[in-house]
Amino acid sequence: MCLSGTLEDKLAAAAKAGFDGVEIFEPDLVASPWSPAEVRSRCADLGLAIDLYQPFRDFDAVPPEVLAANLRRAELKFDVMEQLGTDLVLVCSSVSPDAVDDDDLAAEQLRTLAERAAARGMRVSYEALAWARFVNTYERSWDIVRKADHPALGLCLDSFHILSRGSDPAGIRDIPADKLFFLQLADAPYLSMDVLQWSRHHRLFPGQGAFDLPDFLTHVLAAGYRGPLSLEVFNDVFRQADPLRAAVDAHRSLLALQEATRAHAPTAVLADPVLPPIPALSGNAFTEIAVDADAAPAVADTLAALGLGHVAQHRSKPVQLWRHGAARILLNTSADPGAAVAAIGVETADPAGYAARAEALFAPLLPRVHGAGEADLPAVEAADGTAIFFCHSGSEPSSWLSDFAPTGEGDPEGTITHVDHVALTQPYDHFDEAALFYRSVLGLQTQHSSEIAAPFGLVRNRTVADPAQTVRIGLSVSVLRRGEEWGPRVSDPQHVAFASTDVLAAARAVRAAGAALVDVPDNYYDDLDARLAPPPDLLADLRETGVLFDRDAQGEFLHFYTAVLGGRVFFEVVQRIGGYAGYGEANSPVRMAAHRRQRLGSAGSPR
């Protein structure tokens, strides 16, 4: 159920993504034209074991007449399993109105089922559903299995069912290893909602949510479990995505979980590590913006107004290097129409180490053309198509900077010091994949998350950063898209945020240079005065310069935005005061509305 498509599609994707086993989900088999024997043969051809058949529902603690029907149903399912060549069936704790709250009866009936299974060389794995009528914790399911006391009856542990209820997984250590028949893994965000709806629509692959799966897995391994690590992820987006892409992401999540579990518990019994270690990052080396002939002058003029200078030119490619301090922007003028963030260079002393890690995580290196004597920079493609380069900045020949010839223009005066963050809108069905990519490949962790009630609907934000926060990448997604058919919209907006030592001075300089900034309405500053009461002099300066303001318990944040350039790219200048680590999301709807007004002004009447 993790993947989109028919059973045939799913098996092919799982095998191609490198999995060695699958669970057969009954609805997939029912809809397949292949017989169970043909499914078994196809799996064998693909190198896939069939580790489990599921689900068998509503069996336990029922009246005698229901039990008789359930046992008949079970025998027919055993016939199917025999043809599939699997010996393990998952039985979920009951949600049926026929079920009664009687653990002794449940144990007795499960023992009967286990006897039937054992007679055919099969086993039963009992799982507590988090929303079951009575047996909804792993502790209670274990009590029932222990009472039943049959060698063909054991437990299926599911991380979602256990962690969503807040159960302590440490108790798993006390369960005998020979009673742990199967393990299913799923991550999820923490949500306050009905647990069934949470489970059916919002599960994620490990590392994409908020559950502490390394800790959970450590307890299971400490109990002696040595069976498969299986993914059971119900997710509306994954079920509509390309099955191979989702399967690759799923395999990546398990490799990352293996690594994280070893870090959490070095003595955990796991296969030898297959991932090269994560090299250290030390900042944003460059951000490359691809521009066409129409967008290039506006982007260049805005960079100049922001205080960056065109300090170098690539020796063989139409790429300009703009810089102020440690902030570097590459303008690539060989682009498709418009403007877009095409690449991010991350600073590391070990580019080759990152390249090896990326390939081990199914992120193959991008093919690149470079001239003789030019730096051969390894790069991989992120979920949204942005290229991520691993590089180091220096004067040695291997540095990417050696590919650029100085123009003779020095750094202009200004307040910009470095790139604070780069923000990229993600395709809706790749948002969680993007978070896992940056987490696993680059070692970035979620540093900040928020949701914004924007003018055109809900926007989710997640910023990932290295531990020192020298590299920050903001990921955002809207359920549908930004804008509507009735007005010009910004399609998949992207922006680069520069850090400044004096954002008010920077705003004045940019306005004096003639660059277009967003127009902030007086209503915003009236509300700001009421909400946060900045000092009157500061409020007057903010109003005069069009600078936005935010404050939290750690510090303050001042920032302003340019107009959208080339259809989707804009710049931000930020100043962090104290320990403020956020991004001023409360001001984002103001910026979005201002950008739309500017778009309408340049496009004429609404469509």
Secondary structure by P-SEA (a helix, b strand, c coil): ccccccaaaaaaaaaaacccbbbbcaaaaaaccccaaaaaaaaaaacccccccccccccccccaaaaaaaaaaaaaaaaaaaaacccbbbbcccccccccccaaaaaaaaaaaaaaaaaacbbbbbbbbccccccccaaaaaaaaaaaccccbbbbbbaaaaaaaccccccccccccccccbbbbbbbccccccaaaaaacccccccccccaaaaaaaaaaaacccccccccccccccccccaaaaaaaaaaaaaaaaaaaaaacccccccccccccccccccccbbbbbbcccaaaaaaaaaaaacccccbbbccccbbbbbcccbbbbbbccccccccccbbbbbbccaaaaaaaaaaacccccbbbbcccccbbbbbbccccbbbbbbcccccccccccccccccccccccccccccbbbbbccccaaaaaaaaaaccccccccccccccccccbbbbbbbbcccccbbbbbbbccccccccccccccbbbbbbbbbccaaaaaaaaaaaccccccccaaaaaaaaacccccaaaaaaaaaacccccccccbbbbbccccccccccbbbbbbbccccccccccaaaaaaaaaaaaaaaaacccc
